[in-house]
């Protein structure tokens, strides 16, 4: 299969390394320096090269802010049979855009990073394949992710965004709160250092991704849940209520089993 990968960042490079020995791959990246370490793949910096390549599949790995804009640039250059795909963690508006193109499409979300995951050992990580769109495209990614040892789940676009509203907004907002009150520590403890590492990773994400997570209509309820829990905890602390604290710790320990 002829596969065009858009973007030579961490995920674009990952997919290139993963696919280039079994498929004829090309990478499109406007910054040629980002492609200097890519191996066994063609390197494109112009739209004319994409038109000449005539890919069977496109995997869009650019940042969320530019995903649909880049699609709009290249879709007119693609053959009618080309399957277009994305790996974005927020899918707002994607279904409608895909349907407007007239091309077969598949949407997935590899949830292993690259911010924190070990890309060489993914057997404890997850991936989502949207079960709407092209059958052959879905089969391609289901097989690819399962060969990597990932736990693969199939959701609709709506179910995906509902799941992400919780699984991204809760840890991200908790990290924002930690970062907002953080003070420099000359001798930080292990737990503090771990939280700090997580905070640096989350805040290195693209602002567009963070905005889309926060402005997801489903996020507000989850943030209000955090606020309610903080209020209960403050009440326990103010009253120095050992019995209430014991019940609280028992409850939250059950949540993380």
N, C-alpha and C positions, 0 to 999 in steps of 0.2 A: 504494500500500500504506500502511496505517496502522501506523506504527512507534513503539513506546514505548521510550525509552532511560532506563535506570535509572542515576542518578548524573550530576552535572554537573561532574565533575573534568576533567582534561586529556583523557582518552580519551573520556569522555561528550560533552564539548564538540566534540571532533574529529569523532565520528560524527554529531553533530547538524549541524554545518556541512556535512559531506559529503553527508548524505542529505536535508536539509530542503527542498531545491529540487526534488527529484524525487518526494518522498513526503510524506504528511501525518504530521508528526512531533510527538511530545510528549516532554517530559523530566520524570521524577519525581525530586525532590530535596527532602529534608526541610529543608535550609537554603536559604531563598529567595535569600539574598545571592549564592550561587554561580551563580544563573541570571540575574543582572542584565545580563550581556552577551550572552546567547543571542539569536539573531535568527531570525525566520521559523519559530518553533516555539511550541507551547503549553507552558505551565509548570504542572506539577502538584505540589502539596505534600500532598495527601490521597489515601487509597486510594479514596474514593468517585469521584474524578475519573478514576482508572484504570478502574474498573468501567464508568463511563459511556462512556469512550473506545472500549472494545472493540477493542484492537489486533489486527492480523494477525501482528505479530512483536514480540518483546521482545528488546532487546539489553542485557544486564546488564553495566554498566561500573563497578560499585562495587568497592571494594577486596576482595581475596581473602577477608579475614576475614569479610566480611558477605555474600558472593555468594549462598550457599545460603540463609542466613537471610532475605534480601530476597526471593528466589524464593518461599520458604514463605509470606511475607506476601501476595504478589500472585497466585500461581497460582490460588487459589480464586476470584479475580475475573475470570479470563480466559476467553474463549470456547474451546470445545473444539478449534477449528481453529488457534488461535494457536501460532506457532512460538516457542519460547523458546530463547535462546542466551546464551552467555557469551564473554568474550575473555580468560579467566584464563590465566596462564602456568603454573599448576600445576593439574592436573585430578583430583587424588586424590579419589575418592568421587563425582565428578560423573556418571559413567555410570550408577551405581546410582541416584542421586537422580533423574536425568532419566527413567529407565525407570519409577520409582515414580509419576511425575506423570500418566502416561497422555497427555501432550501431545506433539506433534511437537517435536523439538529438533535443534539444531545447535550444535556447539562449535568455536570457532576460537581462534587465538592470533596476533594481529598482533605480530610480534617487533620492530617498529620503535620501541618506546619508549612513553612520551614522554620518558624521562629524558635520552637522548642524541641521538635521531634528529631530523633536520630534517623536520617533518611536511609541508613543502611540496615536498620532493624525495625520493621514496621508492624510486626505481628501483634502488637498491643494497640495499634491505632485503628481508626475508623475511616470509612469513606461513604459518601452518599451518592447514589445515582438516581437522578430524577426519572421517574417511570412514565414521563410524557415525552413524546418526540419519536425519533427514528429507532426502529427495532434493532437494526444492525449496529447502529452507534451505541446503543445501550449494551448490547452483547459484547462489543469491543471493550468497553470500559469495565464491565462486570468481570470479564475474563482477566483483564490487565490487573485490576485491583486485587482480585482473589489470588492471582499468581504471586503478588507481593506479600500475601499473608494477611491483608487487611480484613477487618470485619466490615462487610459491605451491607448497606441498608438501602432500600428503595423507597423514595418518598415522592409525592407530587410537589410541584413548585410551592403550593400553599403550605403543605405539611413541612417542607424544608424550612421555610421562613419562620413558621411557628416554633419549630425546634430550635432554630438559631437564636430567636428572640430570647429564649431562656438560657441556652448553653453558652452563648457569647455575652449577652448583656449582664448576667449576674456576676461572672468573674471579672469582666471588664470594669463594670461600675465599682465593684469592691476594690479593684486595683486603683481606680481613680481616687477613691476615698483615702486609701493608704498613701498614695502619692501626695494628695493635697495636704495631709497633716504631717508628712514625714519631715524629720529634722536630721541633720547630719550627725552621725555617731562615730566617735573616734574608735570605739571598741564594740562594734555591733555583734550581737549574738547570732547563732546559726539560723534561727527562725527568721530574724530580721533580714539577714543577708539573702535568704531564699526568697522572701517576699520582694526584696529590692530587685533581685534578678528577674523575677516575673514582671515587675512593674516596668523595668527597662525594656523588656521584650515586647510587652503590650503597647507601650507608648512609642515604640519604633515602627508600629504599623502605620500604614497610609491613613491620613486624616479622613479620606473619603470613606474607607471601611469603618472607621470609628463612628463617623457621622451616621452612616446608614444603619449601623447597629443601634445607636442611641435613638434615632428618629423612626425606627421601625414602630408602627402603631402598637405592636404587642409589647414593646419594651416597658412602657410606663407602668403597667401593672406589676411587673417584676421588680422595678425600682421601688415602687411603693411598698412592696413586700419587705425589701431590705430596710426601708425606713421604719416600718412597724416593728421589725425584729430588733433594731437598734433602740427603739423607744422602750421595749420590754426589758432589754438588757440594762439600759440606764436606770430604769426603775428598780431592778434587782440590786444594782450597785449602790444606788442612793440609800436603799433600805437595809443594805448589808444582810439580805435575807438568804441565809444559808440553805434553807429547805427549798426555796424557789430556785436558787442556783443549782442545787442538786437535780431538781426536776428538769431544768433547762439543759444541763449538760447531758443528762440521760437521753433527752429528746434529740439533741443534735447529733449525738453519737450514733443513734439509730439511723439517722438520715444518711450517714456516710458509710454504713456497713456495705 
